[in-house]
């Protein structure tokens, strides 16, 4: 079996890694080494005192504090260089990771699954389904997906039983769209109905045209034609025009939804007031404005 030094040296050499690696266990340092150059222009090597070593320390401390994302990243590294050490770390992560961020927990579940830590997947899935915060719709959607991929059908059922549709924040359209999609995939028709009954089309922010486009798509797929019409009208009249690429995306979705009146209204606003600061976005918007324009009849 490779030692820490041999294993990490191998990976560092393979990927040309430049930085600091520190492995602590039980309050004691198992391994610490600097790799590569801190300053390529002056050919200055990294040392354990190089300033960015602070980031590695913070990453480790983040894991110790229960940060699920930090735990997932450390487990990925361990699974690559010291797979024999994954079990102990996985046990801690499953029981000690914070449940404040459902997206982070979803990421950690995926890492545990790939590492073959099935017992820890089950333990974390049970904790998350019972106690995760439900106000972040995108995070809950990611967690539902991670539980489903992990085969944790019982925990999917338990999480749905906590009524995420009633607790999800409706401020961010992309998050609501993501949750609607995840609920549909989970076969939770009652939850879909409950979320639609809260009328997200009337409450979401119109600051992000990409997010509004995603929600329009999700509402259309859920068969909520009335809310599609209502949101299309709100967006056409009030969507922010600061992001021309986002406005172009929204125009395309409105066309696909058959909202011709809203396409015309938004196209008129965009042509007169859209920001010109992003050349690539403006090119996309011009293409959509061309599609939205009146069709010429062929000459006989």
C-alpha positions as CSV (number, residue, x, y, z in Angstrom):
1,X,0.0,0.0,0.0
2,X,1.3,3.5,-0.9
3,X,2.3,5.8,1.9
4,X,0.8,9.3,2.1
5,X,3.9,10.8,0.6
6,X,4.1,8.2,-2.3
7,X,0.3,8.5,-3.1
8,X,0.2,12.3,-3.1
9,X,3.5,12.7,-4.9
10,X,2.1,10.5,-7.6
11,X,-1.1,12.5,-8.1
12,X,0.8,15.8,-7.8
13,X,3.2,14.7,-10.5
14,X,0.5,13.4,-12.8
15,X,-1.6,16.6,-12.7
16,X,1.2,19.2,-12.2
17,X,-0.2,20.2,-8.9
18,X,1.1,23.4,-7.3
19,X,0.1,24.0,-3.7
20,X,0.1,22.6,-0.3
21,X,-1.3,19.3,1.0
22,X,-1.8,18.8,4.7
23,X,-3.4,15.7,6.3
24,X,-4.4,15.7,9.9
25,X,-5.9,12.9,11.9
26,X,-6.8,12.9,15.6
27,X,-5.2,16.3,16.0
28,X,-1.9,15.1,14.7
29,X,-0.3,15.8,11.4
30,X,0.0,12.7,9.2
31,X,1.5,14.4,6.2
32,X,2.4,17.9,5.0
33,X,4.2,18.9,1.9
34,X,4.4,21.8,-0.6
35,X,4.5,21.3,-4.3
36,X,5.3,23.3,-7.4
37,X,6.0,27.0,-7.8
38,X,4.4,29.9,-5.9
39,X,5.8,32.5,-8.4
40,X,6.5,31.1,-11.9
41,X,8.0,34.4,-13.1
42,X,10.7,34.3,-10.4
43,X,10.8,30.5,-10.1
44,X,10.0,30.7,-6.4
45,X,8.9,27.3,-5.0
46,X,5.9,26.8,-2.7
47,X,6.7,26.2,1.0
48,X,4.5,25.3,3.9
49,X,4.5,29.0,4.7
50,X,3.1,30.1,1.3
51,X,0.1,32.3,1.9
52,X,-2.4,30.1,0.0
53,X,-1.7,27.3,2.5
54,X,-4.2,29.3,4.7
55,X,-6.9,28.2,2.2
56,X,-6.0,24.5,2.7
57,X,-6.1,25.0,6.4
58,X,-9.5,26.7,6.2
59,X,-10.8,23.9,4.0
60,X,-9.8,21.3,6.7
61,X,-11.3,23.5,9.4
62,X,-14.4,23.8,7.4
63,X,-14.7,20.1,7.3
64,X,-14.2,19.9,11.1
65,X,-16.9,22.5,11.5
66,X,-19.4,20.3,9.7
67,X,-19.4,22.0,6.2
68,X,-20.8,19.4,3.9
69,X,-19.1,20.8,0.8
70,X,-15.7,20.8,2.5
71,X,-16.3,17.2,3.7
72,X,-17.2,16.1,0.1
73,X,-14.1,17.6,-1.4
74,X,-11.8,16.0,1.2
75,X,-13.5,12.6,0.7
76,X,-12.9,12.9,-3.0
77,X,-9.2,13.5,-2.4
78,X,-9.0,10.6,0.1
79,X,-10.8,8.3,-2.3
80,X,-8.1,9.1,-4.9
81,X,-5.0,8.9,-2.9
82,X,-5.8,6.9,0.3
83,X,-9.0,4.8,-0.3
84,X,-8.2,2.8,2.8
85,X,-8.8,6.0,4.9
86,X,-12.2,6.8,3.5
87,X,-14.2,4.6,5.9
88,X,-13.3,6.6,9.0
89,X,-13.8,9.9,7.3
90,X,-17.1,8.8,5.7
91,X,-18.4,7.8,9.1
92,X,-17.6,11.2,10.5
93,X,-19.1,13.0,7.5
94,X,-22.4,11.0,7.7
95,X,-22.9,11.9,11.3
96,X,-21.2,15.2,11.7
97,X,-21.9,17.1,8.5
98,X,-24.2,20.1,8.9
99,X,-27.6,20.0,7.4
100,X,-27.9,23.7,6.8
101,X,-27.2,23.5,3.1
102,X,-29.2,20.8,1.3
103,X,-27.2,21.2,-1.9
104,X,-24.0,20.5,0.0
105,X,-25.6,17.5,1.6
106,X,-26.6,16.3,-1.9
107,X,-23.0,16.6,-3.1
108,X,-21.8,14.7,0.0
109,X,-24.3,11.9,-0.6
110,X,-23.0,11.5,-4.1
111,X,-19.3,11.4,-3.0
112,X,-20.2,8.8,-0.3
113,X,-22.0,6.7,-2.9
114,X,-19.1,6.8,-5.3
115,X,-16.7,5.8,-2.5
116,X,-18.8,2.7,-1.8
117,X,-19.8,3.9,1.7
118,X,-23.3,2.5,1.6
119,X,-23.8,2.5,5.3
120,X,-22.8,6.1,5.5
121,X,-25.1,7.0,2.6
122,X,-28.0,5.5,4.5
123,X,-27.1,7.3,7.7
124,X,-26.8,10.7,6.0
125,X,-29.9,10.1,3.9
126,X,-31.9,9.5,7.0
127,X,-30.6,12.5,8.8
128,X,-31.2,14.8,5.8
129,X,-34.7,13.5,5.1
130,X,-35.7,14.1,8.7
131,X,-34.0,17.4,9.4
132,X,-32.9,19.3,6.3
133,X,-34.2,22.9,5.9
134,X,-37.0,23.1,3.3
135,X,-36.9,26.8,2.4
136,X,-34.3,26.4,-0.4
137,X,-36.2,25.0,-3.3
138,X,-33.1,24.3,-5.5
139,X,-31.3,22.6,-2.6
140,X,-34.3,20.4,-1.8
141,X,-34.5,19.5,-5.5
142,X,-30.8,18.5,-5.6
143,X,-31.3,16.5,-2.4
144,X,-34.3,14.6,-3.8
145,X,-32.3,13.8,-6.9
146,X,-29.3,12.6,-4.8
147,X,-31.6,10.4,-2.6
148,X,-33.2,8.9,-5.7
149,X,-29.9,8.1,-7.4
150,X,-28.7,6.6,-4.1
151,X,-31.7,4.2,-4.1
152,X,-33.0,5.8,-0.8
153,X,-36.7,5.6,-1.8
154,X,-37.7,5.5,1.9
155,X,-35.9,8.8,2.5
156,X,-37.4,10.3,-0.6
157,X,-40.9,9.4,0.8
158,X,-39.9,10.8,4.2
159,X,-38.7,14.1,2.8
160,X,-41.8,14.5,0.7
161,X,-44.0,13.8,3.7
162,X,-42.5,16.9,5.3
163,X,-44.3,19.0,2.7
164,X,-41.5,20.9,0.9
165,X,-44.1,22.5,-1.4
166,X,-45.5,24.4,1.5
167,X,-42.1,25.6,2.8
168,X,-40.2,26.5,-0.3
169,X,-39.2,30.1,-0.8
170,X,-40.8,31.5,-4.0
171,X,-38.3,34.3,-4.5
172,X,-36.0,32.7,-7.0
173,X,-37.6,31.4,-10.2
174,X,-34.9,28.9,-11.2
175,X,-35.0,27.3,-7.7
176,X,-38.8,26.9,-7.9
177,X,-38.5,25.5,-11.4
178,X,-35.9,23.0,-10.2
179,X,-38.1,21.9,-7.4
180,X,-41.2,21.5,-9.7
181,X,-39.1,19.3,-11.9
182,X,-37.8,17.2,-9.1
183,X,-41.3,16.7,-7.6
184,X,-42.6,15.6,-11.0
185,X,-39.7,13.1,-11.4
186,X,-40.4,11.8,-7.9
187,X,-44.0,11.2,-8.9
188,X,-45.2,13.5,-6.1
189,X,-48.3,14.9,-7.9
190,X,-49.8,16.1,-4.7
191,X,-46.7,18.2,-3.9
192,X,-46.7,19.6,-7.5
193,X,-50.3,20.6,-7.0
194,X,-49.6,22.2,-3.7
195,X,-46.7,24.1,-5.0
196,X,-48.7,25.4,-8.0
197,X,-51.5,26.4,-5.6
198,X,-49.1,28.9,-4.0
199,X,-49.0,30.7,-7.4
200,X,-45.3,31.1,-7.9
201,X,-46.0,32.9,-11.2
202,X,-47.3,35.8,-9.2
203,X,-44.6,35.9,-6.6
204,X,-41.2,35.2,-8.1
205,X,-38.6,37.9,-8.8
206,X,-38.2,39.2,-12.3
207,X,-34.6,40.2,-12.0
208,X,-33.2,37.1,-13.8
209,X,-34.6,36.4,-17.2
210,X,-32.8,33.0,-17.4
211,X,-34.5,31.9,-14.2
212,X,-37.9,33.2,-15.4
213,X,-37.4,31.2,-18.6
214,X,-36.7,28.1,-16.6
215,X,-39.8,28.5,-14.5
216,X,-42.0,29.1,-17.6
217,X,-40.7,25.8,-19.0
218,X,-41.4,24.0,-15.7
219,X,-44.9,25.4,-15.4
220,X,-45.6,24.4,-19.0
221,X,-44.4,20.9,-18.4
222,X,-46.6,20.7,-15.2
223,X,-49.6,21.7,-17.3
224,X,-50.2,25.0,-15.5
225,X,-51.3,26.9,-18.5
226,X,-52.9,29.7,-16.5
227,X,-49.7,30.4,-14.6
228,X,-47.7,30.2,-17.8
229,X,-49.9,33.0,-19.3
230,X,-49.8,35.1,-16.1
231,X,-46.0,34.8,-15.8
232,X,-45.5,35.5,-19.5
233,X,-47.5,38.7,-19.2
234,X,-45.6,39.8,-16.1
235,X,-42.2,39.0,-17.7
236,X,-43.0,40.8,-21.0
237,X,-44.0,43.9,-19.1
238,X,-41.5,44.0,-16.3
239,X,-38.5,41.7,-16.8
240,X,-35.1,43.3,-16.3
241,X,-33.4,44.1,-19.6
242,X,-29.9,44.4,-18.2
243,X,-28.9,40.9,-19.5
244,X,-29.5,40.7,-23.3
245,X,-28.6,37.0,-23.5
246,X,-31.1,36.3,-20.8
247,X,-33.8,38.3,-22.6
248,X,-33.0,36.3,-25.8
249,X,-33.4,33.1,-23.9
250,X,-36.8,34.3,-22.4
251,X,-38.0,35.3,-25.9
252,X,-37.2,31.9,-27.2
253,X,-39.2,30.2,-24.4
254,X,-42.1,32.5,-24.8
255,X,-42.2,31.6,-28.6
256,X,-42.1,27.9,-27.7
257,X,-45.0,28.5,-25.3
258,X,-47.1,30.1,-28.1
259,X,-47.2,33.4,-26.2
260,X,-47.1,35.5,-29.3
261,X,-48.6,38.7,-27.7
262,X,-46.0,38.6,-24.9
263,X,-43.2,37.9,-27.4
264,X,-44.2,41.1,-29.3
265,X,-44.4,43.2,-26.2
266,X,-41.0,42.0,-24.8
267,X,-39.3,42.3,-28.2
268,X,-40.5,45.9,-28.4
269,X,-39.1,46.7,-25.0
270,X,-35.9,44.9,-25.7
271,X,-35.3,46.6,-29.0
272,X,-35.6,50.0,-27.4
273,X,-34.0,49.5,-23.9
274,X,-31.8,46.4,-23.7
275,X,-28.3,46.9,-22.4
276,X,-25.6,46.9,-25.1
277,X,-22.7,46.2,-22.8
278,X,-22.4,42.5,-23.7
279,X,-21.7,42.1,-27.4
280,X,-22.2,38.3,-27.4
281,X,-25.5,38.7,-25.6
282,X,-26.6,41.4,-28.0
283,X,-25.9,39.1,-31.0
284,X,-28.2,36.4,-29.4
285,X,-30.9,39.0,-28.7
286,X,-30.7,40.2,-32.3
287,X,-31.3,36.7,-33.5
288,X,-34.4,36.3,-31.3
289,X,-35.7,39.8,-32.3
290,X,-35.4,38.7,-35.9
291,X,-37.4,35.5,-35.1
292,X,-40.0,37.7,-33.3
293,X,-40.4,40.1,-36.2
294,X,-43.2,40.0,-38.8
295,X,-42.8,37.3,-41.5
296,X,-42.7,38.6,-45.0
297,X,-44.8,36.9,-47.6
298,X,-42.9,35.5,-50.5
299,X,-43.2,37.6,-53.7
300,X,-45.1,36.0,-56.6
